[in-house]
Amino acid sequence: MRKNTGQDTTKAGQDPVKSGTTTPESGAKVEESGTTAAGEKPFNQLAYQNDFIREKYDRVNLTLPKGKKTIVKQRAAGLNKSVNEYINDLITADLKAAEPKKYYYGMRLRGFSIGCQPDGVLERIDDPKGRYHDIIVYDHRLSDNDVLHFSLDYLENGTD
């Protein structure tokens, strides 16, 4: 049996899997069919990584004006980030800024029911600390008159 020296012994343009060479990972001889003598396919790291990426990530092809790629790379390097991480962080920050602001109010005297809170409630939440009957969420700040009339407390930090 020939010892695998780690050097490529296949001829130019010849597929090593079909040429009957040994795989460096296992040292098992690969037959013409692409399987080892034990009938197993050799592990293909590149195919595994590509399958993982295809399953877990979406790809976006980004086209930039000439010269901007270098600027983006330098900016990312200056922040100790990869270009991918830098672009992802920018997109995440933009999406977060585009989310509608939510305003939380604690219902002091009564729970959520018809006519017990101003119109336009986005959602009702149970108070995790038990201080209020309910917590109600709006996409806008309520007037001082509504807060007073419906016995609400504005909760600056959400449900905290």
VMD Tcl script that builds the backbone (N, CA, C; Angstrom):
set m [mol new atoms 480]
animate dup $m
set s [atomselect $m all]
$s set {name element resname resid chain x y z} {
  {N N MET 1 A 0.843 -1.175 0.000}
  {CA C MET 1 A 0.000 0.000 0.000}
  {C C MET 1 A 0.882 1.230 0.000}
  {N N ARG 2 A 0.485 2.204 -0.788}
  {CA C ARG 2 A 1.256 3.428 -0.944}
  {C C ARG 2 A 0.960 4.389 0.196}
  {N N LYS 3 A 1.977 4.998 0.757}
  {CA C LYS 3 A 1.823 5.925 1.862}
  {C C LYS 3 A 1.406 7.292 1.321}
  {N N ASN 4 A 0.408 7.922 1.988}
  {CA C ASN 4 A -0.045 9.246 1.599}
  {C C ASN 4 A 0.925 10.274 2.155}
  {N N THR 5 A 1.593 10.998 1.265}
  {CA C THR 5 A 2.590 11.987 1.688}
  {C C THR 5 A 1.992 13.366 1.821}
  {N N GLY 6 A 0.699 13.517 1.483}
  {CA C GLY 6 A 0.062 14.819 1.562}
  {C C GLY 6 A 0.237 15.623 0.292}
  {N N GLN 7 A 1.024 15.107 -0.662}
  {CA C GLN 7 A 1.224 15.810 -1.915}
  {C C GLN 7 A 0.166 15.363 -2.909}
  {N N ASP 8 A -0.245 16.282 -3.774}
  {CA C ASP 8 A -1.238 15.962 -4.786}
  {C C ASP 8 A -0.566 15.177 -5.895}
  {N N THR 9 A -0.989 13.933 -6.079}
  {CA C THR 9 A -0.378 13.081 -7.097}
  {C C THR 9 A -1.266 12.916 -8.309}
  {N N THR 10 A -2.409 13.659 -8.351}
  {CA C THR 10 A -3.302 13.538 -9.496}
  {C C THR 10 A -2.773 14.374 -10.649}
  {N N LYS 11 A -3.128 13.973 -11.840}
  {CA C LYS 11 A -2.725 14.726 -13.023}
  {C C LYS 11 A -3.588 15.965 -13.134}
  {N N ALA 12 A -3.088 16.979 -13.783}
  {CA C ALA 12 A -3.823 18.228 -13.950}
  {C C ALA 12 A -5.165 17.952 -14.599}
  {N N GLY 13 A -6.226 18.528 -14.021}
  {CA C GLY 13 A -7.562 18.357 -14.568}
  {C C GLY 13 A -8.242 17.065 -14.163}
  {N N GLN 14 A -7.564 16.218 -13.389}
  {CA C GLN 14 A -8.122 14.934 -12.976}
  {C C GLN 14 A -8.758 15.091 -11.602}
  {N N ASP 15 A -9.970 14.561 -11.413}
  {CA C ASP 15 A -10.680 14.643 -10.148}
  {C C ASP 15 A -10.056 13.651 -9.166}
  {N N PRO 16 A -9.555 14.128 -7.994}
  {CA C PRO 16 A -8.916 13.220 -7.047}
  {C C PRO 16 A -9.876 12.176 -6.488}
  {N N VAL 17 A -11.171 12.495 -6.410}
  {CA C VAL 17 A -12.127 11.523 -5.891}
  {C C VAL 17 A -12.293 10.370 -6.869}
  {N N LYS 18 A -12.219 10.645 -8.166}
  {CA C LYS 18 A -12.404 9.607 -9.167}
  {C C LYS 18 A -11.095 8.928 -9.552}
  {N N SER 19 A -9.979 9.418 -9.054}
  {CA C SER 19 A -8.696 8.893 -9.504}
  {C C SER 19 A -8.169 7.753 -8.648}
  {N N GLY 20 A -8.874 7.429 -7.553}
  {CA C GLY 20 A -8.418 6.326 -6.716}
  {C C GLY 20 A -7.344 6.752 -5.733}
  {N N THR 21 A -7.297 8.021 -5.329}
  {CA C THR 21 A -6.311 8.494 -4.357}
  {C C THR 21 A -6.841 8.314 -2.953}
  {N N THR 22 A -6.008 8.606 -1.967}
  {CA C THR 22 A -6.452 8.530 -0.580}
  {C C THR 22 A -6.871 9.908 -0.117}
  {N N THR 23 A -7.852 9.945 0.794}
  {CA C THR 23 A -8.292 11.239 1.325}
  {C C THR 23 A -7.395 11.604 2.488}
  {N N PRO 24 A -6.968 12.875 2.581}
  {CA C PRO 24 A -6.075 13.279 3.654}
  {C C PRO 24 A -6.724 13.189 5.030}
  {N N GLU 25 A -8.070 13.355 5.118}
  {CA C GLU 25 A -8.729 13.334 6.424}
  {C C GLU 25 A -8.664 11.956 7.065}
  {N N SER 26 A -8.983 10.931 6.282}
  {CA C SER 26 A -9.093 9.600 6.866}
  {C C SER 26 A -8.001 8.645 6.419}
  {N N GLY 27 A -7.341 8.974 5.315}
  {CA C GLY 27 A -6.337 8.062 4.777}
  {C C GLY 27 A -6.971 6.902 4.033}
  {N N ALA 28 A -8.324 6.875 3.925}
  {CA C ALA 28 A -9.013 5.783 3.245}
  {C C ALA 28 A -8.913 5.977 1.740}
  {N N LYS 29 A -8.716 4.881 1.030}
  {CA C LYS 29 A -8.603 4.952 -0.427}
  {C C LYS 29 A -9.983 5.167 -1.028}
  {N N VAL 30 A -10.074 6.147 -1.932}
  {CA C VAL 30 A -11.332 6.462 -2.599}
  {C C VAL 30 A -11.351 5.749 -3.932}
  {N N GLU 31 A -12.416 5.002 -4.179}
  {CA C GLU 31 A -12.555 4.233 -5.407}
  {C C GLU 31 A -13.091 5.124 -6.524}
  {N N GLU 32 A -13.164 4.562 -7.747}
  {CA C GLU 32 A -13.689 5.280 -8.906}
  {C C GLU 32 A -15.105 5.796 -8.654}
  {N N SER 33 A -15.917 5.107 -7.850}
  {CA C SER 33 A -17.308 5.494 -7.610}
  {C C SER 33 A -17.428 6.699 -6.685}
  {N N GLY 34 A -16.333 7.152 -6.071}
  {CA C GLY 34 A -16.374 8.267 -5.146}
  {C C GLY 34 A -16.604 7.849 -3.715}
  {N N THR 35 A -16.533 6.547 -3.428}
  {CA C THR 35 A -16.713 6.061 -2.063}
  {C C THR 35 A -15.444 5.364 -1.624}
  {N N THR 36 A -15.302 5.167 -0.321}
  {CA C THR 36 A -14.153 4.436 0.211}
  {C C THR 36 A -14.432 2.946 0.081}
  {N N ALA 37 A -13.422 2.131 0.376}
  {CA C ALA 37 A -13.577 0.682 0.297}
  {C C ALA 37 A -14.675 0.202 1.243}
  {N N ALA 38 A -14.915 0.956 2.325}
  {CA C ALA 38 A -15.953 0.585 3.292}
  {C C ALA 38 A -17.336 1.014 2.800}
  {N N GLY 39 A -17.405 1.660 1.622}
  {CA C GLY 39 A -18.678 2.078 1.064}
  {C C GLY 39 A -19.139 3.443 1.548}
  {N N GLU 40 A -18.271 4.182 2.259}
  {CA C GLU 40 A -18.640 5.497 2.773}
  {C C GLU 40 A -18.138 6.583 1.822}
  {N N LYS 41 A -18.883 7.666 1.755}
  {CA C LYS 41 A -18.396 8.818 0.996}
  {C C LYS 41 A -17.441 9.580 1.902}
  {N N PRO 42 A -16.339 10.091 1.367}
  {CA C PRO 42 A -15.426 10.868 2.203}
  {C C PRO 42 A -16.095 12.184 2.616}
  {N N PHE 43 A -15.737 12.687 3.790}
  {CA C PHE 43 A -16.301 13.934 4.306}
  {C C PHE 43 A -15.830 15.099 3.453}
  {N N ASN 44 A -16.761 15.900 3.007}
  {CA C ASN 44 A -16.451 17.054 2.174}
  {C C ASN 44 A -16.746 18.314 2.981}
  {N N GLN 45 A -15.709 18.920 3.566}
  {CA C GLN 45 A -15.853 20.088 4.436}
  {C C GLN 45 A -16.500 21.262 3.709}
  {N N LEU 46 A -16.089 21.533 2.491}
  {CA C LEU 46 A -16.621 22.661 1.734}
  {C C LEU 46 A -18.115 22.491 1.459}
  {N N ALA 47 A -18.520 21.300 1.068}
  {CA C ALA 47 A -19.941 21.036 0.818}
  {C C ALA 47 A -20.740 21.181 2.107}
  {N N TYR 48 A -20.181 20.711 3.218}
  {CA C TYR 48 A -20.835 20.824 4.524}
  {C C TYR 48 A -21.037 22.292 4.890}
  {N N GLN 49 A -19.991 23.109 4.734}
  {CA C GLN 49 A -20.095 24.541 5.057}
  {C C GLN 49 A -21.105 25.238 4.157}
  {N N ASN 50 A -21.092 24.930 2.869}
  {CA C ASN 50 A -22.039 25.549 1.948}
  {C C ASN 50 A -23.477 25.172 2.289}
  {N N ASP 51 A -23.713 23.907 2.647}
  {CA C ASP 51 A -25.049 23.468 3.040}
  {C C ASP 51 A -25.500 24.185 4.312}
  {N N PHE 52 A -24.595 24.321 5.278}
  {CA C PHE 52 A -24.908 25.010 6.538}
  {C C PHE 52 A -25.287 26.460 6.268}
  {N N ILE 53 A -24.494 27.156 5.474}
  {CA C ILE 53 A -24.754 28.562 5.144}
  {C C ILE 53 A -26.081 28.692 4.397}
  {N N ARG 54 A -26.333 27.804 3.445}
  {CA C ARG 54 A -27.577 27.839 2.674}
  {C C ARG 54 A -28.788 27.659 3.589}
  {N N GLU 55 A -28.654 26.813 4.606}
  {CA C GLU 55 A -29.753 26.517 5.514}
  {C C GLU 55 A -29.973 27.623 6.546}
  {N N LYS 56 A -28.908 28.246 7.044}
  {CA C LYS 56 A -29.009 29.165 8.179}
  {C C LYS 56 A -28.986 30.650 7.818}
  {N N TYR 57 A -28.563 31.003 6.625}
  {CA C TYR 57 A -28.387 32.407 6.275}
  {C C TYR 57 A -29.037 32.744 4.947}
  {N N ASP 58 A -29.391 34.026 4.805}
  {CA C ASP 58 A -29.813 34.561 3.518}
  {C C ASP 58 A -28.632 35.311 2.937}
  {N N ARG 59 A -28.478 35.251 1.630}
  {CA C ARG 59 A -27.388 35.968 0.984}
  {C C ARG 59 A -27.927 37.199 0.280}
  {N N VAL 60 A -27.139 38.281 0.306}
  {CA C VAL 60 A -27.469 39.515 -0.381}
  {C C VAL 60 A -26.247 39.919 -1.189}
  {N N ASN 61 A -26.455 40.170 -2.462}
  {CA C ASN 61 A -25.365 40.622 -3.314}
  {C C ASN 61 A -25.342 42.143 -3.265}
  {N N LEU 62 A -24.261 42.719 -2.808}
  {CA C LEU 62 A -24.142 44.163 -2.634}
  {C C LEU 62 A -23.269 44.735 -3.735}
  {N N THR 63 A -23.784 45.740 -4.434}
  {CA C THR 63 A -23.030 46.404 -5.482}
  {C C THR 63 A -22.758 47.832 -5.039}
  {N N LEU 64 A -21.487 48.213 -5.041}
  {CA C LEU 64 A -21.071 49.551 -4.612}
  {C C LEU 64 A -20.393 50.283 -5.757}
  {N N PRO 65 A -20.453 51.609 -5.756}
  {CA C PRO 65 A -19.699 52.368 -6.757}
  {C C PRO 65 A -18.196 52.092 -6.601}
  {N N LYS 66 A -17.479 52.164 -7.695}
  {CA C LYS 66 A -16.038 51.913 -7.698}
  {C C LYS 66 A -15.350 52.741 -6.611}
  {N N GLY 67 A -14.502 52.106 -5.822}
  {CA C GLY 67 A -13.732 52.786 -4.784}
  {C C GLY 67 A -14.389 52.767 -3.416}
  {N N LYS 68 A -15.686 52.546 -3.360}
  {CA C LYS 68 A -16.385 52.562 -2.067}
  {C C LYS 68 A -16.100 51.302 -1.252}
  {N N LYS 69 A -15.809 50.200 -1.917}
  {CA C LYS 69 A -15.505 48.951 -1.216}
  {C C LYS 69 A -14.300 49.138 -0.295}
  {N N THR 70 A -13.285 49.816 -0.783}
  {CA C THR 70 A -12.082 50.066 0.013}
  {C C THR 70 A -12.412 50.912 1.236}
  {N N ILE 71 A -13.269 51.908 1.054}
  {CA C ILE 71 A -13.661 52.779 2.166}
  {C C ILE 71 A -14.423 51.986 3.214}
  {N N VAL 72 A -15.327 51.121 2.762}
  {CA C VAL 72 A -16.104 50.292 3.686}
  {C C VAL 72 A -15.181 49.343 4.443}
  {N N LYS 73 A -14.244 48.716 3.742}
  {CA C LYS 73 A -13.293 47.798 4.392}
  {C C LYS 73 A -12.468 48.521 5.462}
  {N N GLN 74 A -12.002 49.731 5.132}
  {CA C GLN 74 A -11.196 50.504 6.081}
  {C C GLN 74 A -12.019 50.899 7.304}
  {N N ARG 75 A -13.259 51.318 7.078}
  {CA C ARG 75 A -14.125 51.711 8.197}
  {C C ARG 75 A -14.403 50.514 9.102}
  {N N ALA 76 A -14.697 49.373 8.509}
  {CA C ALA 76 A -14.953 48.164 9.285}
  {C C ALA 76 A -13.705 47.770 10.083}
  {N N ALA 77 A -12.539 47.830 9.443}
  {CA C ALA 77 A -11.287 47.487 10.126}
  {C C ALA 77 A -11.032 48.448 11.282}
  {N N GLY 78 A -11.346 49.724 11.082}
  {CA C GLY 78 A -11.175 50.721 12.142}
  {C C GLY 78 A -12.050 50.444 13.347}
  {N N LEU 79 A -13.152 49.754 13.140}
  {CA C LEU 79 A -14.061 49.379 14.229}
  {C C LEU 79 A -13.806 47.954 14.719}
  {N N ASN 80 A -12.730 47.335 14.219}
  {CA C ASN 80 A -12.381 45.948 14.551}
  {C C ASN 80 A -13.519 44.981 14.205}
  {N N LYS 81 A -14.119 45.182 13.034}
  {CA C LYS 81 A -15.200 44.325 12.564}
  {C C LYS 81 A -14.880 43.842 11.161}
  {N N SER 82 A -15.503 42.735 10.797}
  {CA C SER 82 A -15.443 42.290 9.403}
  {C C SER 82 A -16.403 43.165 8.608}
  {N N VAL 83 A -16.252 43.183 7.301}
  {CA C VAL 83 A -17.172 43.952 6.454}
  {C C VAL 83 A -18.590 43.424 6.641}
  {N N ASN 84 A -18.749 42.120 6.695}
  {CA C ASN 84 A -20.064 41.516 6.889}
  {C C ASN 84 A -20.680 41.960 8.217}
  {N N GLU 85 A -19.906 41.913 9.292}
  {CA C GLU 85 A -20.393 42.318 10.610}
  {C C GLU 85 A -20.760 43.803 10.618}
  {N N TYR 86 A -19.935 44.627 9.988}
  {CA C TYR 86 A -20.169 46.070 9.912}
  {C C TYR 86 A -21.489 46.360 9.191}
  {N N ILE 87 A -21.704 45.750 8.038}
  {CA C ILE 87 A -22.924 45.979 7.264}
  {C C ILE 87 A -24.142 45.449 8.020}
  {N N ASN 88 A -24.017 44.278 8.639}
  {CA C ASN 88 A -25.122 43.730 9.440}
  {C C ASN 88 A -25.496 44.654 10.587}
  {N N ASP 89 A -24.491 45.215 11.270}
  {CA C ASP 89 A -24.754 46.135 12.382}
  {C C ASP 89 A -25.469 47.393 11.902}
  {N N LEU 90 A -25.069 47.921 10.745}
  {CA C LEU 90 A -25.732 49.107 10.193}
  {C C LEU 90 A -27.190 48.809 9.859}
  {N N ILE 91 A -27.439 47.672 9.252}
  {CA C ILE 91 A -28.809 47.298 8.887}
  {C C ILE 91 A -29.660 47.099 10.136}
  {N N THR 92 A -29.108 46.412 11.141}
  {CA C THR 92 A -29.835 46.170 12.386}
  {C C THR 92 A -30.196 47.481 13.074}
  {N N ALA 93 A -29.252 48.419 13.130}
  {CA C ALA 93 A -29.514 49.725 13.759}
  {C C ALA 93 A -30.596 50.488 13.000}
  {N N ASP 94 A -30.555 50.433 11.680}
  {CA C ASP 94 A -31.556 51.131 10.874}
  {C C ASP 94 A -32.942 50.520 11.078}
  {N N LEU 95 A -33.029 49.203 11.103}
  {CA C LEU 95 A -34.316 48.543 11.307}
  {C C LEU 95 A -34.877 48.835 12.691}
  {N N LYS 96 A -33.999 48.879 13.690}
  {CA C LYS 96 A -34.441 49.183 15.055}
  {C C LYS 96 A -34.966 50.611 15.136}
  {N N ALA 97 A -34.294 51.546 14.467}
  {CA C ALA 97 A -34.735 52.945 14.468}
  {C C ALA 97 A -36.073 53.101 13.750}
  {N N ALA 98 A -36.362 52.228 12.789}
  {CA C ALA 98 A -37.604 52.311 12.029}
  {C C ALA 98 A -38.793 51.696 12.763}
  {N N GLU 99 A -38.527 50.923 13.822}
  {CA C GLU 99 A -39.618 50.324 14.598}
  {C C GLU 99 A -40.411 51.430 15.283}
  {N N PRO 100 A -41.735 51.283 15.322}
  {CA C PRO 100 A -42.511 52.319 16.010}
  {C C PRO 100 A -42.219 52.299 17.510}
  {N N LYS 101 A -42.118 53.477 18.077}
  {CA C LYS 101 A -41.882 53.597 19.516}
  {C C LYS 101 A -43.131 53.132 20.236}
  {N N LYS 102 A -42.957 52.496 21.363}
  {CA C LYS 102 A -44.083 52.023 22.159}
  {C C LYS 102 A -44.109 52.779 23.485}
  {N N TYR 103 A -45.311 53.115 23.919}
  {CA C TYR 103 A -45.513 53.838 25.168}
  {C C TYR 103 A -46.352 52.958 26.092}
  {N N TYR 104 A -45.848 52.720 27.296}
  {CA C TYR 104 A -46.461 51.809 28.250}
  {C C TYR 104 A -47.120 52.597 29.384}
  {N N TYR 105 A -48.322 52.138 29.767}
  {CA C TYR 105 A -49.056 52.773 30.853}
  {C C TYR 105 A -49.596 51.704 31.789}
  {N N GLY 106 A -49.436 51.936 33.095}
  {CA C GLY 106 A -49.976 51.040 34.108}
  {C C GLY 106 A -51.377 51.482 34.490}
  {N N MET 107 A -52.303 50.538 34.584}
  {CA C MET 107 A -53.696 50.832 34.957}
  {C C MET 107 A -53.828 50.653 36.464}
  {N N ARG 108 A -53.902 51.782 37.188}
  {CA C ARG 108 A -53.883 51.778 38.652}
  {C C ARG 108 A -55.173 51.274 39.294}
  {N N LEU 109 A -56.338 51.754 38.813}
  {CA C LEU 109 A -57.584 51.517 39.540}
  {C C LEU 109 A -58.458 50.409 38.990}
  {N N ARG 110 A -58.298 50.048 37.761}
  {CA C ARG 110 A -59.147 49.031 37.137}
  {C C ARG 110 A -58.352 48.312 36.057}
  {N N GLY 111 A -58.848 47.154 35.656}
  {CA C GLY 111 A -58.203 46.386 34.601}
  {C C GLY 111 A -58.712 46.766 33.228}
  {N N PHE 112 A -58.147 46.148 32.230}
  {CA C PHE 112 A -58.484 46.402 30.833}
  {C C PHE 112 A -59.909 45.942 30.553}
  {N N SER 113 A -60.754 46.847 30.061}
  {CA C SER 113 A -62.127 46.516 29.730}
  {C C SER 113 A -62.696 47.629 28.863}
  {N N ILE 114 A -63.864 47.421 28.296}
  {CA C ILE 114 A -64.495 48.421 27.437}
  {C C ILE 114 A -64.668 49.723 28.217}
  {N N GLY 115 A -64.169 50.802 27.653}
  {CA C GLY 115 A -64.322 52.127 28.241}
  {C C GLY 115 A -63.405 52.436 29.411}
  {N N CYS 116 A -62.511 51.521 29.768}
  {CA C CYS 116 A -61.636 51.737 30.928}
  {C C CYS 116 A -60.264 52.281 30.559}
  {N N GLN 117 A -60.021 52.528 29.299}
  {CA C GLN 117 A -58.747 53.064 28.827}
  {C C GLN 117 A -58.997 53.808 27.522}
  {N N PRO 118 A -58.129 54.723 27.163}
  {CA C PRO 118 A -58.307 55.451 25.898}
  {C C PRO 118 A -58.243 54.494 24.709}
  {N N ASP 119 A -58.881 54.863 23.596}
  {CA C ASP 119 A -58.871 54.058 22.378}
  {C C ASP 119 A -57.466 53.988 21.781}
  {N N GLY 120 A -57.224 52.948 20.977}
  {CA C GLY 120 A -55.966 52.832 20.250}
  {C C GLY 120 A -54.925 51.939 20.909}
  {N N VAL 121 A -55.350 51.076 21.830}
  {CA C VAL 121 A -54.408 50.190 22.519}
  {C C VAL 121 A -53.805 49.197 21.525}
  {N N LEU 122 A -52.475 49.079 21.521}
  {CA C LEU 122 A -51.795 48.093 20.674}
  {C C LEU 122 A -51.841 46.704 21.298}
  {N N GLU 123 A -51.590 46.669 22.619}
  {CA C GLU 123 A -51.605 45.380 23.320}
  {C C GLU 123 A -51.798 45.590 24.808}
  {N N ARG 124 A -52.260 44.531 25.462}
  {CA C ARG 124 A -52.419 44.510 26.912}
  {C C ARG 124 A -51.441 43.487 27.463}
  {N N ILE 125 A -50.752 43.851 28.528}
  {CA C ILE 125 A -49.739 42.967 29.120}
  {C C ILE 125 A -50.049 42.802 30.602}
  {N N ASP 126 A -49.894 41.576 31.113}
  {CA C ASP 126 A -49.976 41.372 32.560}
  {C C ASP 126 A -48.753 42.023 33.191}
  {N N ASP 127 A -48.957 42.688 34.325}
  {CA C ASP 127 A -47.837 43.316 35.030}
  {C C ASP 127 A -47.028 42.231 35.730}
  {N N PRO 128 A -45.766 42.026 35.311}
  {CA C PRO 128 A -44.967 40.952 35.918}
  {C C PRO 128 A -44.671 41.199 37.401}
  {N N LYS 129 A -44.740 42.465 37.842}
  {CA C LYS 129 A -44.443 42.778 39.248}
  {C C LYS 129 A -45.705 42.933 40.089}
  {N N GLY 130 A -46.871 42.900 39.450}
  {CA C GLY 130 A -48.123 42.952 40.180}
  {C C GLY 130 A -48.491 44.326 40.726}
  {N N ARG 131 A -47.862 45.386 40.254}
  {CA C ARG 131 A -48.166 46.735 40.745}
  {C C ARG 131 A -49.443 47.302 40.127}
  {N N TYR 132 A -49.780 46.861 38.914}
  {CA C TYR 132 A -50.923 47.403 38.186}
  {C C TYR 132 A -51.878 46.272 37.810}
  {N N HIS 133 A -53.148 46.656 37.593}
  {CA C HIS 133 A -54.126 45.667 37.124}
  {C C HIS 133 A -53.683 45.118 35.766}
  {N N ASP 134 A -53.299 46.033 34.866}
  {CA C ASP 134 A -52.809 45.668 33.534}
  {C C ASP 134 A -51.834 46.749 33.081}
  {N N ILE 135 A -51.042 46.402 32.079}
  {CA C ILE 135 A -50.197 47.384 31.400}
  {C C ILE 135 A -50.703 47.447 29.971}
  {N N ILE 136 A -50.938 48.675 29.489}
  {CA C ILE 136 A -51.434 48.855 28.126}
  {C C ILE 136 A -50.384 49.599 27.310}
  {N N VAL 137 A -50.330 49.280 26.024}
  {CA C VAL 137 A -49.281 49.799 25.141}
  {C C VAL 137 A -49.918 50.593 24.001}
  {N N TYR 138 A -49.344 51.752 23.728}
  {CA C TYR 138 A -49.791 52.624 22.637}
  {C C TYR 138 A -48.614 52.947 21.729}
  {N N ASP 139 A -48.925 53.357 20.499}
  {CA C ASP 139 A -47.873 53.782 19.573}
  {C C ASP 139 A -47.666 55.297 19.611}
  {N N HIS 140 A -48.342 55.977 20.547}
  {CA C HIS 140 A -48.195 57.424 20.715}
  {C C HIS 140 A -48.315 57.763 22.199}
  {N N ARG 141 A -47.828 58.911 22.545}
  {CA C ARG 141 A -47.905 59.381 23.930}
  {C C ARG 141 A -49.335 59.862 24.194}
  {N N LEU 142 A -49.911 59.444 25.311}
  {CA C LEU 142 A -51.259 59.881 25.675}
  {C C LEU 142 A -51.212 61.290 26.257}
  {N N SER 143 A -52.309 61.989 26.110}
  {CA C SER 143 A -52.388 63.347 26.677}
  {C C SER 143 A -52.435 63.267 28.203}
  {N N ASP 144 A -52.040 64.348 28.857}
  {CA C ASP 144 A -52.104 64.400 30.324}
  {C C ASP 144 A -53.535 64.203 30.802}
  {N N ASN 145 A -54.495 64.720 30.023}
  {CA C ASN 145 A -55.904 64.569 30.377}
  {C C ASN 145 A -56.311 63.098 30.374}
  {N N ASP 146 A -55.909 62.326 29.356}
  {CA C ASP 146 A -56.221 60.891 29.304}
  {C C ASP 146 A -55.570 60.147 30.462}
  {N N VAL 147 A -54.326 60.452 30.752}
  {CA C VAL 147 A -53.607 59.787 31.846}
  {C C VAL 147 A -54.335 60.032 33.165}
  {N N LEU 148 A -54.770 61.271 33.386}
  {CA C LEU 148 A -55.473 61.621 34.620}
  {C C LEU 148 A -56.871 60.994 34.657}
  {N N HIS 149 A -57.646 61.152 33.583}
  {CA C HIS 149 A -59.031 60.671 33.520}
  {C C HIS 149 A -59.122 59.141 33.693}
  {N N PHE 150 A -58.185 58.389 33.113}
  {CA C PHE 150 A -58.242 56.922 33.169}
  {C C PHE 150 A -57.354 56.330 34.271}
  {N N SER 151 A -56.802 57.176 35.128}
  {CA C SER 151 A -55.957 56.747 36.268}
  {C C SER 151 A -54.810 55.848 35.801}
  {N N LEU 152 A -54.001 56.385 34.891}
  {CA C LEU 152 A -52.880 55.644 34.336}
  {C C LEU 152 A -51.569 56.213 34.850}
  {N N ASP 153 A -50.546 55.375 34.889}
  {CA C ASP 153 A -49.171 55.818 35.165}
  {C C ASP 153 A -48.337 55.565 33.912}
  {N N TYR 154 A -47.633 56.581 33.460}
  {CA C TYR 154 A -46.723 56.381 32.324}
  {C C TYR 154 A -45.514 55.604 32.829}
  {N N LEU 155 A -45.171 54.533 32.155}
  {CA C LEU 155 A -44.035 53.694 32.545}
  {C C LEU 155 A -42.882 53.972 31.588}
  {N N GLU 156 A -41.934 54.753 32.033}
  {CA C GLU 156 A -40.810 55.217 31.209}
  {C C GLU 156 A -40.033 54.070 30.576}
  {N N ASN 157 A -39.804 53.001 31.320}
  {CA C ASN 157 A -38.976 51.887 30.850}
  {C C ASN 157 A -39.790 50.648 30.529}
  {N N GLY 158 A -40.913 50.813 29.887}
  {CA C GLY 158 A -41.729 49.660 29.525}
  {C C GLY 158 A -42.386 49.043 30.722}
  {N N THR 159 A -42.214 47.746 30.898}
  {CA C THR 159 A -42.878 47.032 31.994}
  {C C THR 159 A -42.057 47.026 33.271}
  {N N ASP 160 A -40.935 47.729 33.300}
  {CA C ASP 160 A -40.096 47.767 34.526}
  {C C ASP 160 A -40.742 48.540 35.637}
}
mol reanalyze $m
mol bondsrecalc $m
mol representation Tube
mol addrep $m
